[in-house]
Amino acid sequence: MLNSTTKNDSSPTVSVIMPIFNVELYLRKAIDSVLSQSFDDFELILINDGSTDNCLSICRDFEKKDPRVKVISRENKGLAMSREEGVEKARGRYVYLMDSDDYIEPDMLNTMVEVAEKHEMQIVMSGFYMEYYEHGRHFNVKVVVPEKNYNDISEFQKDAHIYLNKTMLSVVWNKLIERSLILDNDVHFKKIRWDDHHFVMELLKYVDRLAVVSDAHYHWYRSRKGSDTEKIYSDPDLFIHRVEQFESILGTYKAWGNPINIDGAYKWFMERAFQCVQEYVCSDNDDKRKKINEICSNKYVVAGNSMQIPYGKFMRICIKIMETNNFYLIWIISHMIRLVKNTMPRYFFAVRSKRN
């Protein structure tokens, strides 16, 4: 177990940790967005995770020009282990973990540090923009919630489902985290799909004070020009990973000792279970009927069907159809959704972002 340290005169306030793997086209913009922050008391730890493109050279260029930049280069071990090493090497009072193919607004660190220090918060969480390039058009969807300071963590526990359903809890790059919270509770990134989701869920078992800022500071690229966005996401283990995510959520609720608004957590899972059904139906997977049957008969899905969960009107229809386990009805609704996504992507993603 690592020992936490307090900030001294030679350590920065924030350690920005950026794992890097084969993102040379986007890396300069990501690094520039950090180095141009209005808040400048930070170190930037660039972890080159065995990139085979020009990433290491780009990192070295920035390291020569700015003393705040520190480069670690090693053989490929994966995103989770890169994040883990970054936390181990960090010296700041707070850590901020950023993806190397996105970028941040110039006032992000200043806003979050100000809130953290003024209100003595262990975690500060921000909104974000989801950036899309679909069918020749670039657009973004803004995801924000009202500002709120949770000095009583039981109040946050009541509201956690709101942030969960807006994807604000499941990611690490919208959070400034007090490093001692990670180290003192021996929380680690694990080599698992969506490792940041599992990391955050574990961290939330121990947090006492958390704040939410009311604006979007992060630009998260969901799709880009030149990427193969027409290809249906058909990972045969997609639902297995969703179950893993949900079990980590349930573990956090259990640690809190009071399943307040647990139906909101089930709402998160049921909507993603249906998304898995829809992805399988529209994929080239040969055993899609078997996959769909496995989802519809899953114990968490069955439990969710028995709850009075406040879905939106259309999602309520989708969940009811999933409950019937009727392949033909599921096929029809799934291809209707795909049609809307392909012909009206801005509308589709805007509506989906309004989950709460």
N, C-alpha and C positions, 0 to 999 in steps of 0.2 A: 504493500500500500504506500502511495506517495504521500509526502507530508506537505501541507499547504504552507505558503509563505505570504507574508504581508509585504506591501509595496515599500521599497526603500528609495533613497534619493537617486540611485542609478537604474532602477527598474521603471519601465514605462507603465502608464495607466492601463493601456490595452495591448494585448497581443492578438494581432490579426493572423489567423492561420488559414493558408490557402493550399490545399492539396492540388497537384497538377498532373494530368496525364493526357498527352496528345491533344492539346487544345490550342495549338500555335495561332490559329486564325482569330481567336477571341482573347488570348491571354493578355496582350498589351492593354486592351481596353479595361479588362478587369483590374489589372495592377494599377493603371493610371487612375482609376476611380477611387482606389484606396489612397494613393499618394497625394491626391488632390483634395483630400478631406479638409474641412475647415478646422477640425480638431487634429492636432499634430503630435500629441504625446502617445505614440504607439510604436510598436515594432511590427514589421510585416514578415512573417515566416513563410517562405515559399518552399513547399516540399515537392520536389520533382520525383514522381513515383515511377521511375523507369521509362520515361517518355522516349519514343523512338523518332519523334519529329524534332522541331527546332526549339522546343520549350526551354530546355536547359540553357541554351545560348541567350534566349530572351531574358530569363531570370538573372543570369550573370551580368547582362547589360544593366539591368536595374540595380543590382547589388553594387556595381561600381559607381553609380551615380548618386545613390541615396544611402546614407549610413543606417537608416531605419530598416533596410531590407536585409534579410538573412536567408541564404539559400541552403537547403539540405537536399542532396541528391543521392538516390539509392536505387537498388533493384526494385522491380515492381512487387508490391505487397498488397495493393488494393486500397480503395478509398478509406475504409474504416481504420486500417492500420496507419495510414497517413495522418488522419485526424488524431488518432491516439498519440502518435509521436509528436505532433504539433502541441498538444496539451502538455505533454511531458517536458518539452523544451521551452514552453512559454514562461515569461518572467513577469507579465503584467498582473495587475489586480483583477482585471477582467479579461476574458477571452471572447473573441468573435471569430466564428468559423464561416468562411465564405467559399462558394464554388468558383472555380477558375474560368468558367465560360459565361458568367453573368457579370453584372456591374451594380454599383450602389450610388445613391445620390450623395452629393458633396457634404450634406449636413447630417448624414446618418449617425456617425460615431458621436458627434457633438451632442445631438439630441438624446441619444441613448445614455451616454455617460452622465449628462446633466440630470436626467431623471433618476438614474441609479444612485448618484451621489447625494442629490437633494433629498430623496426619500428613503435612502438606505435599502435599495432593492437588490435582491440576489439575481433576479432575471428581469430583463427588460425586453419586451416583445413588440415587434413592429409589423405594420401591414406591408404589402408588396404589390408589384405589378406582374401579371403573367403575360409574357410576350409571345405572340403567335405569328407565324407566317403560314397562311393556309390558302391554297389555290390562287397564288399570285398576289395576295394581299397581306400587308403587315398591320396588326392591330394589337392593342393590349387591353387587359381587363384589370381594373384596380380592386384590390381586396383590402378593405379597412374596417375597423370597428371603433366604437367610441373609446376615448382615453379613460383609463381606470387604474387606480392603485389599490392593490390588494395587500393590506397590512394584516388582515385576518385571512389566513389561507383557506379557511372553511368557506369563505365567500367565493374564492376562486374555484374551489371544488364544485360549487353549485353551477358555476358558469363554464366549466371546462369544456362541456359538450359543444358550446357555441364556437369556441376557437378550434376545437377538433374538427367540426364539420366545415370550417372554412380553410382547412389545411394549415392553419397557423401553428398548431401544436406539433405537427408531424415532421417539421423541418427544423434544421439547426441554424440556417443562415439568416434568419430574421430575429435572432436573439443575442443580446449581450449577456454573458453569464459570469458571475463572480467565480473566479477560479477555485477559491477555497470550497465552494459548494460541490464542485466535481471531485477535488482531491480528498477532502475530509470524509466523503461518503463512498469513496472508492468506486466511482462510476466510470465505466469504460465503454468505448465503441467496440462492437463485436462484428465479426465477419459474417454478416447476415444481410439479406436483401433489405433495403431501406434502413440501413444501420442508424441513420440519424433519428428516425422515428423511435426506435427501441432505446436509444441513448436518452432522448428527451423524456420518454415515459418513465424510465428508471430515475432520472434526475428529479422529476416532479414528485416522487415519493418523499423527498427530503426538503423541498423548498418551503420557506416560511413567508417570504415576501416577494411579490411579483407585480410588475407594472406592465401596462399595455399603452403604447403611444398611438395616437389617432391618425397617423398619416402613413403613406407608403414610401419606403426608402430603398427597396431592393427590386431589381429587375431580373425576373426569373424566366429564362427562355425555355418555353415548352416545345417550340418548333421553330425552325429557321429556314431561310431561303437556301435552296440547294439540298436540304435534307429530305429523306424519303418519308414524308408525312402521310402519304397515301397508303402505306403498308399497314394492315391491321395488326395491332399488337396481340400476338397469339401465343404468348408464353404458356406452355401446357401446365406450368406450376403456379400460374398467377394466383389462383384462388388459395393455394396452400400458403403463399406468402401473405395474402390478406388475412387469413386465419391467424398466422403468426403475429401480425400487427395487432389484431383484435385481442388476442390473448395477452399481449403486453399491456394493452389499455385496461383490460379487466384486472390484471395484476396490480396496476396503479390504483384503480378504484378500490380494490381489496385492501391495499396498504393504507389507504385513507380511512378505512374502517367504517365508511358510511356510503353506500351506493346511491348518493343523491343524483337525480337526473340520469340514472343508468340507461333509461330509454333513449336519451340523446346519444349515448355511446353506441347503442344498438342501431340507431338511425344511421350513424356513420358506417357501420358494418353492413347493414342491409343494402344501402345504396351502392356500396362497392361490390357486394355480392352480385347484385343485379348487373353492375357494369361488367363483371367477369362473365356472366351469362351472355350478355350482349356481345362481348368481344369473342367468345368462343363460337357463337352462332355465325358471326360474320367472318370467321377465320377459315383457313384451309385444313383445320384439324380434323383428322379422320374419325375420331371417337367423340365428336362434340355432344352427341346425345348422352353418352356415358358421363361426360364432364358435367353437363347440365343437371343430370339426375343426382350426381354426387353433391352438387351445390344445393339443390332444392331439398335434399334430405339431410344436410349438415345440421348438427345439433344446435348451433348458434342461429342458423337461419330459421329452423323450426321454432326456437324460442322467440326470435324476433317477430315471427308471424303471429304469435299469441299476444303480443303487446299492442297497446294503443299508442302507436308512434305517430307524431304529428308530421306526416309527409306533406309535400306540396301535392296539388291535384294530380299532375301527370305521373309523378313518382309513385303515388298511391296506386294508380292503375298498373304501373309496371310491377310493383311488388305483389299485387294481387294476381297478376298473370304468372309471375314466378312461382307463387304459392300453388297454382294449379298444376305446375310441372307439365303443361301441355306444350309440346315442342312446336306445334304449328302456330299457336298464338305467340309464343316467345319469338319464333322466327319472324313473324310479321312486325311485332313491336320493335324488335332489334334492328331490322332493316329500315323501318321508319326513322328511327333515331339516327342511323348512319346517313340516311338521305338528308336529314336536317343539318347534321354536322358538316356534310360535304357541300351543301348549297348555301347554308347560312351560318358559317362558322362563328362570326362575331356574335350573333344572337345566341347560338348554342352555348358558347363558353361563358358569355355574360350571365345567362340563366343558371348555368351550373355553378357559377361562383357565388350565387346568392344563397347557398345552403346555410342553414343555421340551426 
